[in-house]
Amino acid sequence: LPDGSPVNTVREDPVRKGLLFAGTETAVWFSIDDGDHWQPLELNLPHTSMRDLWVNGNDLIVATHGRSFWILDDISPLRQLASFSPDAVTLFEPGAAYRVRRSTNSDTPLPIDEPQGENPPDGAIIDYSLPASFHGAVTLEILDGSGKLVRTYASTDAPYATPDELAKQLIPLYWLKMPQTLPASAGMHRWVWDLRATTPTATRYAYPISAVPHRTPRTPQGPLVLPGTYTVRLTAGGKVLTAPLVVKMDPRVNASPADLVALHTAESKLAALTSSSAEAALEAHSLREQIAKLEQGAPAALKASLDGSDKQLAALLDGREETATSDDVPGLDEVSGQSAELYAQVGQVDAAPTVAQGKAAAHATEETEEALRSWKQWKEGSLPKLNSELTAAHRSQLNLEQRPETMPEGGDED
């Protein structure tokens, strides 16, 4: 340790013998060899008198003189440094994570300039390191106890929103949790899994009014996972590394394991329903946009076919009311909105779904399946015929993979 900076406190990690922390008059230091060698813990920690240190679970707490408390979240990597090599791809075994819901307080959020402490990361902290010579893609996967894939992140993922899309938000961007991509550069990286399964597709995304500066997530999010043991799998540089991850239940929640399983099952089904109905609605809206452009300057016969198809798509989106010769058929916009709303309601609390919610989910499933059958029939029948006419007229075919540029305005959003 350097001269001229008296040591105020020394603590040993209660988990890893030989891992020491020292608080001096100017900094915090750590040693992985029982004090023979020391390295600084700095980054954003102010150079002030470090009066006391304490290890609480996986966190290091620093009590300073006149600069408040500082907490280093999850020191699990420090406990594993003895076997660490910077020249190899490394996945550190993560510490336990708690399944805690974010605040849903709908009151006016604290402004960004209001002094307030920062909460720990929302989810499981996963640390990995890539050597200086590393080049290529990185994939991080979460698997449940049965080996089923729960969530995948990749360095090749495109952000879910572009800067232009974010600029269209009607709220200041400092409220939002910005899109992130899994890092693939050399060095140490920290990634936070939000303890949720894959995000469902939706026709419309929003940000909740229960906002926190820089931390407000885009909704809908994927279903919260159940407590249990998971596997983190890192693939990089031709190597596949795994590590166990324990997810613990919020100790303040009294829901039984059976209730949590019922909730997770319902959320998973509704998330799948939301995705399938939204995918269909997005396809139909995109085709209508493409048709509107193709109608410009089209020959009369082709324009008539395009116009007819547009009316059919409008009926598929809006639904068809019951007549003397046909039954009522729900529209894609209706079922996608219905599924998304029910999914949001069921996932608001850690409790088994109510009887009313179960009946609503069964009804939504029936209507969605009916709407998707009509959509499938149109895609397999009318769409190929129309694309053949477009090809014959030397026009571009309709592309189902193209996303709509705009979506019709729906109801009120948070």
C-alpha positions as a printed Julia matrix, in Angstrom:
414×3 Matrix{Float64}:
   0.0     0.0     0.0
   1.28    3.53   -0.74
   2.8     5.68    1.96
   1.06    8.8     3.22
  -2.43    7.28    3.38
  -3.19    5.7     6.76
  -5.34    2.57    6.81
  -8.63    2.96    8.66
 -10.12   -0.51    8.24
  -9.32   -3.97    6.9
 -11.95   -6.63    6.25
 -11.7   -10.21    5.0
 -14.35  -11.55    2.66
 -16.43  -14.09    4.63
 -16.78  -16.28    1.55
 -13.34  -16.37   -0.05
 -10.47  -16.76    2.41
  -7.53  -14.48    1.62
  -9.61  -11.85   -0.18
  -8.99   -8.67    1.8
 -10.34   -5.13    1.5
  -8.57   -2.1     2.98
 -10.01    1.38    3.44
  -7.42    4.16    3.62
  -7.61    7.95    3.93
  -7.79    8.24    0.11
  -8.98    4.97   -1.48
 -10.21    1.37   -1.2
  -7.79   -1.47   -2.03
  -8.19   -5.22   -2.37
  -5.86   -8.22   -2.18
  -6.44  -11.77   -3.36
  -3.35  -13.2    -1.65
  -3.91  -12.36    2.02
  -2.35   -8.91    1.77
   0.91   -9.71   -0.04
  -0.17   -7.57   -3.03
  -2.82   -4.86   -3.3
  -4.81   -3.35   -6.17
  -7.06   -0.27   -6.1
 -10.86   -0.25   -6.4
 -11.54    3.13   -7.99
 -13.59    4.02  -11.09
 -16.23    6.51   -9.82
 -15.31    6.19   -6.12
 -14.23    9.63   -4.8
 -10.78   10.06   -3.26
 -11.82   10.64    0.32
 -11.43    9.08    3.75
 -12.74    5.5     3.73
 -13.79    4.98    7.36
 -15.28    1.48    7.28
 -15.97   -1.49    5.0
 -18.43   -4.34    5.19
 -19.31   -7.31    2.95
 -23.05   -7.96    2.86
 -23.89  -11.04    0.78
 -22.23  -10.37   -2.58
 -21.86   -6.61   -2.13
 -19.03   -4.5    -0.73
 -20.24   -1.49    1.29
 -17.97    1.51    1.8
 -18.64    4.14    4.47
 -16.82    7.35    3.6
 -16.24   10.56    5.51
 -18.61   13.15    4.08
 -19.29   11.35    0.77
 -22.11    8.99    1.8
 -22.22    5.21    1.42
 -20.94    3.54   -1.74
 -21.82   -0.03   -2.75
 -19.97   -2.24   -5.22
 -22.63   -4.62   -6.55
 -21.67   -8.3    -6.7
 -18.01   -8.96   -5.93
 -18.29  -12.55   -7.24
 -15.58  -11.93   -9.91
 -13.13  -10.75   -7.23
 -13.63  -14.05   -5.42
 -12.58  -15.92   -8.58
  -9.56  -13.81   -9.62
  -7.02  -16.3    -8.31
  -7.76  -18.65  -11.23
  -8.42  -15.9   -13.77
  -6.3   -15.45  -16.91
  -6.77  -12.3   -19.04
  -5.58  -14.3   -22.06
  -8.57  -16.66  -22.06
 -12.32  -16.33  -22.53
 -13.72  -16.37  -19.01
 -17.22  -16.66  -17.6
 -17.36  -15.86  -13.89
 -19.86  -17.78  -11.8
 -22.55  -15.22  -10.94
 -23.88  -14.6    -7.48
 -27.48  -15.35   -6.56
 -30.14  -13.02   -7.94
 -33.46  -12.05   -6.37
 -36.7   -12.09   -8.33
 -37.91   -8.62   -7.34
 -40.49   -6.63   -9.27
 -39.76   -3.02  -10.15
 -41.88   -0.3    -8.58
 -45.28    0.24  -10.18
 -45.98    3.46   -8.28
 -48.08    5.53  -10.7
 -47.6     8.8    -8.82
 -45.53   11.59  -10.38
 -41.96   10.23  -10.56
 -39.09   12.01   -8.83
 -37.44   14.47  -11.23
 -33.96   13.65  -12.44
 -32.38   16.49  -10.44
 -33.84   15.26   -7.14
 -31.04   13.75   -4.99
 -31.69   10.04   -4.64
 -29.78    6.8    -4.2
 -29.4     4.38   -7.08
 -30.87    0.91   -6.77
 -28.79   -2.16   -7.67
 -29.17   -3.59  -11.19
 -32.59   -5.11  -11.93
 -31.8    -8.81  -12.26
 -28.86  -11.19  -12.4
 -25.37   -9.75  -12.83
 -23.28  -11.78  -15.3
 -19.57  -10.99  -15.69
 -17.31  -12.28  -18.45
 -13.92  -11.4   -19.89
 -12.53  -11.55  -23.44
  -8.8   -11.6   -24.24
  -7.06   -8.8   -26.12
  -6.72  -11.05  -29.18
 -10.45  -11.8   -29.34
 -12.4   -11.09  -32.51
 -15.85  -12.34  -33.45
 -19.37  -12.7   -32.12
 -20.44  -13.45  -28.55
 -23.64  -15.2   -27.44
 -25.03  -15.36  -23.92
 -27.85  -17.82  -23.21
 -29.95  -18.58  -20.15
 -31.3   -22.12  -19.72
 -33.68  -23.38  -17.06
 -33.25  -26.48  -14.9
 -34.49  -28.78  -17.66
 -32.12  -27.3   -20.24
 -34.82  -25.31  -22.03
 -33.65  -22.04  -23.56
 -35.17  -19.08  -21.7
 -33.37  -16.03  -23.11
 -30.66  -15.33  -25.68
 -28.45  -12.27  -26.13
 -25.95  -11.87  -28.96
 -23.42   -9.23  -29.93
 -24.94   -9.34  -33.42
 -28.41   -8.33  -32.17
 -29.77   -5.1   -33.61
 -31.03   -2.61  -30.99
 -34.8    -2.8   -30.61
 -35.06    0.93  -31.34
 -32.98    3.23  -33.57
 -31.98    6.77  -32.53
 -34.64    8.13  -34.92
 -37.33    5.97  -33.3
 -36.24    7.04  -29.83
 -36.3    10.7   -30.9
 -40.03   10.33  -31.64
 -40.79    9.63  -27.99
 -42.96   12.28  -26.36
 -40.99   12.07  -23.1
 -37.38   13.14  -22.39
 -34.98   10.34  -23.27
 -33.21   10.52  -19.9
 -36.14    8.56  -18.42
 -35.65    5.58  -20.7
 -33.54    2.47  -20.3
 -31.63    2.64  -23.57
 -31.26   -0.36  -25.91
 -28.02   -2.26  -25.34
 -26.14   -4.89  -27.3
 -24.03   -7.63  -25.73
 -20.38   -6.42  -25.79
 -17.84   -8.34  -27.87
 -14.75   -6.18  -27.3
 -11.68   -7.25  -25.39
 -11.71   -6.84  -21.63
 -14.08   -7.27  -18.71
 -17.82   -6.94  -19.29
 -20.87   -6.91  -17.02
 -24.3    -7.85  -18.41
 -27.57   -7.8   -16.5
 -30.28  -10.36  -17.27
 -33.6    -8.91  -16.14
 -34.86  -12.37  -15.03
 -37.4   -12.36  -17.84
 -37.98  -14.72  -20.74
 -37.91  -13.57  -24.35
 -39.77  -10.32  -25.0
 -43.05  -10.89  -26.85
 -43.71   -9.16  -30.16
 -46.23   -6.34  -29.87
 -47.94   -3.96  -32.29
 -47.2    -1.09  -29.94
 -44.57   -0.57  -27.25
 -44.77    1.95  -24.43
 -42.97    3.12  -21.29
 -44.8     2.91  -17.92
 -45.61    6.02  -15.91
 -43.8     4.46  -12.92
 -40.55    5.9   -14.22
 -36.99    5.98  -12.9
 -34.33    8.12  -14.64
 -32.29    6.05  -17.12
 -33.92    2.82  -15.87
 -37.52    2.83  -17.21
 -37.98   -0.32  -19.34
 -39.96   -0.61  -22.54
 -43.11   -2.7   -22.19
 -44.27   -5.35  -22.72
 -41.41   -7.32  -21.19
 -41.09  -11.09  -21.16
 -42.6   -13.18  -18.34
 -40.7   -13.2   -15.04
 -38.96  -16.54  -14.53
 -39.57  -18.82  -11.58
 -37.15  -19.13   -8.64
 -34.69  -21.96   -9.15
 -31.3   -22.87  -10.59
 -30.48  -21.78  -14.13
 -27.46  -22.17  -16.39
 -25.6   -19.29  -18.01
 -23.93  -20.33  -21.28
 -21.32  -18.11  -22.95
 -20.19  -18.87  -26.5
 -17.16  -16.93  -27.77
 -14.06  -17.69  -29.8
 -15.06  -21.29  -30.38
 -15.42  -21.91  -26.64
 -18.61  -22.75  -24.77
 -18.53  -21.97  -21.06
 -21.29  -22.56  -18.53
 -21.97  -21.49  -14.96
 -24.88  -22.06  -12.55
 -27.11  -19.18  -11.53
 -29.49  -19.29   -8.57
 -32.62  -17.14   -8.71
 -34.2   -16.57   -5.3
 -37.72  -15.37   -4.56
 -38.38  -11.93   -3.14
 -38.54  -12.72    0.61
 -41.39  -10.2     1.04
 -43.72  -12.19   -1.26
 -45.93  -14.86    0.32
 -47.16  -16.53   -2.89
 -46.89  -20.32   -2.82
 -44.76  -22.21   -5.37
 -47.98  -23.55   -6.94
 -49.33  -20.01   -7.36
 -46.09  -18.87   -8.98
 -46.14  -21.82  -11.4
 -49.76  -21.03  -12.32
 -48.82  -17.39  -12.88
 -45.78  -18.27  -15.0
 -47.79  -20.73  -17.09
 -50.52  -18.16  -17.75
 -47.99  -15.42  -18.55
 -46.08  -17.67  -20.96
 -49.25  -18.63  -22.84
 -50.44  -15.04  -23.06
 -46.99  -13.87  -24.18
 -47.08  -16.44  -27.01
 -50.63  -15.34  -27.89
 -49.55  -11.7   -27.91
 -46.62  -12.47  -30.21
 -48.56  -14.57  -32.73
 -51.43  -12.09  -33.03
 -49.09   -9.1   -33.2
 -46.93  -10.72  -35.89
 -50.04  -11.28  -38.01
 -51.33   -7.73  -37.47
 -47.94   -6.24  -38.32
 -47.79   -8.28  -41.53
 -51.26   -7.17  -42.58
 -50.56   -3.49  -41.89
 -47.28   -3.71  -43.78
 -49.01   -5.25  -46.8
 -51.54   -2.42  -46.82
 -48.7     0.12  -46.88
 -46.98   -1.73  -49.71
 -50.24   -1.94  -51.67
 -50.83    1.82  -51.29
 -47.44    2.48  -52.91
 -47.94   -0.11  -55.68
 -51.32    1.39  -56.63
 -49.63    4.59  -57.74
 -49.41    4.5   -61.54
 -50.6     0.88  -61.75
 -52.67   -0.27  -64.78
 -56.42   -0.29  -64.19
 -56.73   -4.08  -63.93
 -53.85   -4.39  -61.48
 -55.07   -1.41  -59.48
 -58.47   -3.08  -59.14
 -56.82   -6.25  -57.8
 -54.71   -4.25  -55.38
 -57.72   -2.29  -54.2
 -59.68   -5.49  -53.66
 -56.85   -7.01  -51.66
 -56.57   -3.86  -49.57
 -60.25   -4.11  -48.65
 -59.78   -7.76  -47.72
 -56.84   -6.86  -45.48
 -58.86   -4.08  -43.86
 -61.6    -6.61  -43.08
 -59.06   -9.05  -41.63
 -57.66   -6.33  -39.4
 -61.0    -4.83  -38.35
 -62.96   -8.08  -38.11
 -66.26   -9.14  -39.65
 -69.58   -8.82  -37.89
 -72.07  -11.68  -37.9
 -74.55  -11.67  -40.8
 -77.28  -13.98  -42.06
 -74.72  -15.87  -44.16
 -71.54  -15.65  -42.06
 -70.41  -15.78  -38.45
 -68.66  -13.04  -36.53
 -64.86  -13.12  -37.05
 -62.62  -11.03  -34.75
 -60.03   -8.77  -36.36
 -56.28   -9.05  -35.97
 -56.04   -5.59  -34.39
 -58.7    -6.54  -31.85
 -57.16   -9.85  -30.78
 -53.61   -8.48  -30.62
 -54.71   -5.61  -28.4
 -56.85   -7.91  -26.29
 -54.0   -10.36  -25.7
 -51.51   -7.61  -24.88
 -53.85   -5.99  -22.37
 -54.65   -9.28  -20.64
 -50.96  -10.22  -20.55
 -50.16   -6.92  -18.82
 -52.94   -7.4   -16.26
 -52.02  -10.96  -15.32
 -48.37  -10.06  -14.84
 -48.94   -7.22  -12.39
 -48.8    -9.27   -9.2
 -47.17  -12.42   -7.81
 -50.34  -14.47   -7.44
 -52.21  -17.14   -9.38
 -54.49  -15.69  -12.08
 -58.07  -15.12  -11.0
 -61.0   -17.16  -12.32
 -62.1   -14.17  -14.39
 -58.62  -13.83  -15.9
 -58.59  -17.55  -16.73
 -61.91  -17.25  -18.56
 -60.73  -14.12  -20.37
 -57.55  -15.92  -21.45
 -59.56  -18.88  -22.8
 -61.83  -16.49  -24.72
 -58.83  -14.56  -26.09
 -57.23  -17.82  -27.22
 -60.37  -18.87  -29.12
 -60.74  -15.52  -30.84
 -57.03  -15.31  -31.7
 -57.02  -18.8   -33.21
 -60.08  -17.91  -35.29
 -58.52  -14.65  -36.54
 -55.23  -16.4   -37.33
 -57.03  -19.12  -39.32
 -58.61  -16.44  -41.53
 -55.24  -14.73  -41.89
 -53.51  -17.99  -42.83
 -56.16  -18.74  -45.47
 -55.64  -15.32  -47.03
 -51.85  -15.66  -47.03
 -51.98  -19.11  -48.62
 -54.7   -18.27  -51.14
 -55.08  -14.6   -52.08
 -51.48  -13.44  -51.49
 -49.79  -15.83  -54.0
 -52.36  -14.88  -56.65
 -51.75  -11.18  -56.12
 -47.97  -11.64  -56.18
 -48.3   -13.53  -59.5
 -50.2   -10.57  -60.96
 -47.52   -8.2   -59.68
 -44.76  -10.32  -61.19
 -46.59  -10.41  -64.54
 -46.86   -6.62  -64.4
 -43.12   -6.32  -63.6
 -43.85   -4.95  -60.12
 -42.28   -5.9   -56.8
 -44.01   -8.65  -54.89
 -45.51   -8.04  -51.47
 -43.04   -8.84  -48.7
 -44.36  -10.33  -45.45
 -41.06   -9.74  -43.65
 -41.22   -5.96  -44.08
 -42.37   -4.1   -41.0
 -44.98   -1.31  -41.29
 -43.62    2.23  -41.19
 -46.49    3.44  -39.0
 -49.3     1.9   -36.98
 -52.8     3.33  -36.45
 -53.23    5.11  -33.15
 -54.73    2.92  -30.43
 -56.11    3.76  -27.0
 -54.46    5.76  -24.24
 -51.02    4.67  -23.14
 -49.0     5.38  -20.05
